[in-house]
């Protein structure tokens, strides 16, 4: 294997010092990345994070692995693999200190009550729960327990719109809750967060971030392989455990990124009646392919349908739009 990148990591444990290498290597077009422990100057591969031909997946695996090791206390001899600024020179933002402190407190009972409120509000407004308040915002509320609107405004995520919609409701829930420390938060939170706590939290966030990136890359690879293998949408939905709507949206994104997805597009459109296919193609030519809602109205009219039928129609339009774009490009070329 030809090593194309290597960096040494060190971790102090009591009076001892652990040393390891992180590496990226290449052998006849096959990329690999992993972790080697140094024992008396001799290194051996303990963890192989990735081996394959995808540079995108290699980088995602590498970053996730590095973040995990830094969360565990290892520090690189040459920093900058995850950030442009070395970790010892980084100054945490105020909102990071607040979130770090909140994430390290156990307020599950209060957080559970807030999640119940959010669920009810989501049903009432017919909006996604995360648009009302994210899990992190609920944790901030549960830990710091603002008693006034002014105090609520000191928490990240609670701007003018959210304050006007939900501020007083939240204050009514929290104003009688006892709390050990009060506001203003910048008077004490920074001192309450140790360097060790902050570093662990920051690298945990990095690990989660790159873990999601790695999962997304793997899902893309699995989807592309399924398309090449001739699977149908129904088969892919089951194999990838992915809702059908999200699956179709992912296929559209793959097409926009330049991947060949025409095999599954043509397969799914074979079930489309010729007359309906012509109507969709005609509408695409007249209205354009940017927005789906006008196409839906043009092809299917104003007739009321249930949610499932509407979703099926949007699926047909998305698939037909992919074919229309590829056909138009081929004609222009």
NUPA-721551 format. One record per residue (C-alpha): x, y, z. Coordinates in steps of 0.25 Angstrom, whole numbers. Example, Ala and Ser with C-alpha at 12.3 -4.5 7.8 and 13.67 -1.06 7.14 Angstrom:
<atoms>
{{49,-18,31}}
{{55,-4,29}}
</atoms>
This chain:
<atoms>
{{0,0,0}}
{{5,14,-3}}
{{2,24,8}}
{{-3,37,3}}
{{-6,43,16}}
{{-2,40,30}}
{{-3,48,43}}
{{0,44,58}}
{{-9,45,69}}
{{-6,45,84}}
{{-14,44,97}}
{{-9,45,111}}
{{-14,34,120}}
{{-9,37,135}}
{{6,36,133}}
{{6,29,120}}
{{4,34,106}}
{{-3,26,95}}
{{1,29,81}}
{{-6,25,68}}
{{-6,28,53}}
{{-18,32,44}}
{{-15,28,30}}
{{-20,29,15}}
{{-14,19,6}}
{{-16,14,-8}}
{{-13,1,-15}}
{{-15,-1,-30}}
{{-27,9,-30}}
{{-33,3,-17}}
{{-34,14,-6}}
{{-33,11,9}}
{{-33,19,22}}
{{-32,15,36}}
{{-25,15,50}}
{{-12,9,54}}
{{-7,8,69}}
{{8,10,71}}
{{14,0,80}}
{{29,2,83}}
{{30,9,70}}
{{23,-3,62}}
{{9,1,56}}
{{-2,-9,53}}
{{-16,-6,47}}
{{-26,-7,58}}
{{-38,-1,51}}
{{-40,0,36}}
{{-50,11,34}}
{{-52,9,19}}
{{-47,1,7}}
{{-52,3,-7}}
{{-52,12,-19}}
{{-61,23,-15}}
{{-53,36,-11}}
{{-66,42,-6}}
{{-68,30,3}}
{{-54,30,7}}
{{-54,45,12}}
{{-67,43,19}}
{{-62,30,27}}
{{-48,37,30}}
{{-55,50,35}}
{{-65,42,44}}
{{-53,33,49}}
{{-44,45,53}}
{{-56,52,60}}
{{-59,40,68}}
{{-44,38,72}}
{{-43,53,76}}
{{-56,52,84}}
{{-49,41,92}}
{{-37,50,95}}
{{-27,48,84}}
{{-21,60,78}}
{{-13,61,65}}
{{1,65,63}}
{{-3,74,51}}
{{-17,79,53}}
{{-27,84,42}}
{{-33,72,37}}
{{-47,76,42}}
{{-45,91,44}}
{{-36,101,38}}
{{-33,107,52}}
{{-25,98,62}}
{{-34,93,73}}
{{-26,100,84}}
{{-28,114,77}}
{{-43,113,75}}
{{-52,121,83}}
{{-66,115,85}}
{{-78,124,82}}
{{-87,127,93}}
{{-98,118,87}}
{{-89,106,87}}
{{-86,108,102}}
{{-101,109,105}}
{{-104,96,97}}
{{-92,89,103}}
{{-96,92,117}}
{{-110,88,114}}
{{-107,75,107}}
{{-99,71,120}}
{{-111,73,129}}
{{-122,63,132}}
{{-135,70,131}}
{{-143,58,124}}
{{-156,60,132}}
{{-157,75,127}}
{{-152,72,113}}
{{-163,61,112}}
{{-173,71,116}}
{{-168,80,106}}
{{-168,70,95}}
{{-183,67,98}}
{{-186,81,97}}
{{-179,82,83}}
{{-186,69,78}}
{{-200,75,82}}
{{-196,88,75}}
{{-191,81,63}}
{{-204,74,61}}
{{-212,87,64}}
{{-204,95,53}}
{{-202,83,44}}
{{-187,87,43}}
{{-175,78,45}}
{{-171,77,60}}
{{-156,82,57}}
{{-162,95,51}}
{{-168,98,64}}
{{-156,95,73}}
{{-144,86,70}}
{{-140,76,81}}
{{-128,84,84}}
{{-137,96,87}}
{{-146,88,96}}
{{-133,84,104}}
{{-129,98,105}}
{{-143,102,111}}
{{-143,90,120}}
{{-130,93,126}}
{{-130,108,127}}
{{-145,110,130}}
{{-147,125,125}}
{{-158,131,134}}
{{-160,144,125}}
{{-160,147,110}}
{{-148,155,112}}
{{-140,143,117}}
{{-146,134,106}}
{{-140,143,96}}
{{-126,140,102}}
{{-127,125,97}}
{{-122,122,83}}
{{-133,119,73}}
{{-144,128,79}}
{{-145,140,70}}
{{-157,149,67}}
{{-166,140,60}}
{{-164,128,70}}
{{-166,137,82}}
{{-179,143,76}}
{{-185,130,73}}
{{-181,122,85}}
{{-174,131,95}}
{{-185,133,105}}
{{-189,118,105}}
{{-175,114,108}}
{{-173,124,119}}
{{-186,120,125}}
{{-181,105,126}}
{{-167,109,131}}
{{-169,122,140}}
{{-172,114,153}}
{{-161,103,151}}
{{-150,104,161}}
{{-136,106,155}}
{{-122,106,162}}
{{-116,118,154}}
{{-123,129,147}}
{{-121,139,136}}
{{-113,146,130}}
{{-107,133,125}}
{{-94,140,120}}
{{-91,143,135}}
{{-88,129,139}}
{{-89,118,127}}
{{-75,120,122}}
{{-69,117,135}}
{{-78,105,137}}
{{-73,99,125}}
{{-59,93,126}}
{{-50,91,115}}
{{-51,76,116}}
{{-66,76,115}}
{{-66,86,103}}
{{-56,78,95}}
{{-63,65,97}}
{{-76,72,93}}
{{-70,79,81}}
{{-64,66,75}}
{{-77,58,79}}
{{-84,68,70}}
{{-74,66,59}}
{{-75,51,60}}
{{-90,52,59}}
{{-89,62,47}}
{{-79,53,39}}
{{-87,40,43}}
{{-99,46,36}}
{{-90,50,24}}
{{-85,36,24}}
{{-99,29,25}}
{{-103,38,13}}
{{-92,34,4}}
{{-94,19,7}}
{{-109,21,5}}
{{-106,28,-9}}
{{-97,16,-12}}
{{-108,6,-9}}
{{-118,13,-17}}
{{-109,14,-29}}
{{-106,-1,-28}}
{{-121,-4,-27}}
{{-124,4,-39}}
{{-112,-3,-47}}
{{-118,-16,-42}}
{{-131,-13,-48}}
{{-139,-12,-36}}
{{-153,-5,-35}}
{{-157,6,-26}}
{{-165,-3,-18}}
{{-153,-13,-16}}
{{-144,-1,-13}}
{{-154,5,-3}}
{{-153,-9,5}}
{{-138,-11,3}}
{{-134,3,8}}
{{-145,5,18}}
{{-148,18,11}}
{{-161,25,10}}
{{-165,25,-5}}
{{-167,40,-6}}
{{-153,42,-1}}
{{-147,31,-10}}
{{-153,38,-22}}
{{-147,51,-17}}
{{-133,44,-16}}
{{-134,39,-30}}
{{-137,53,-35}}
{{-125,58,-27}}
{{-116,47,-33}}
{{-121,51,-47}}
{{-117,66,-44}}
{{-103,61,-39}}
{{-101,55,-53}}
{{-103,40,-49}}
{{-111,31,-59}}
{{-124,28,-53}}
{{-132,26,-66}}
{{-133,11,-64}}
{{-142,12,-52}}
{{-149,24,-58}}
{{-153,17,-71}}
{{-157,4,-63}}
{{-167,12,-54}}
{{-172,20,-66}}
{{-176,8,-74}}
{{-188,6,-65}}
{{-193,21,-69}}
{{-204,21,-79}}
{{-200,27,-92}}
{{-210,38,-92}}
{{-206,42,-78}}
{{-191,42,-82}}
{{-194,51,-94}}
{{-202,60,-85}}
{{-190,61,-76}}
{{-180,63,-87}}
{{-189,74,-93}}
{{-190,81,-80}}
{{-175,81,-78}}
{{-173,87,-91}}
{{-183,98,-89}}
{{-181,101,-74}}
{{-167,97,-72}}
{{-160,87,-62}}
{{-157,96,-50}}
{{-169,95,-42}}
{{-178,83,-40}}
{{-191,89,-34}}
{{-195,96,-47}}
{{-192,83,-55}}
{{-201,76,-45}}
{{-212,86,-48}}
{{-210,86,-63}}
{{-210,71,-65}}
{{-220,66,-54}}
{{-229,79,-52}}
{{-235,84,-39}}
{{-242,70,-36}}
{{-241,67,-21}}
{{-233,55,-17}}
{{-228,48,-5}}
{{-214,50,0}}
{{-209,36,-5}}
{{-214,39,-19}}
{{-208,53,-20}}
{{-195,47,-15}}
{{-196,37,-27}}
{{-198,48,-37}}
{{-186,56,-32}}
{{-178,43,-33}}
{{-182,41,-48}}
{{-178,56,-50}}
{{-165,55,-44}}
{{-161,43,-52}}
{{-167,49,-65}}
{{-159,62,-62}}
{{-146,54,-61}}
{{-149,47,-75}}
{{-153,61,-81}}
{{-140,67,-76}}
{{-131,56,-81}}
{{-138,56,-94}}
{{-137,71,-96}}
{{-122,70,-93}}
{{-120,59,-103}}
{{-128,67,-114}}
{{-120,80,-111}}
{{-107,72,-112}}
</atoms>
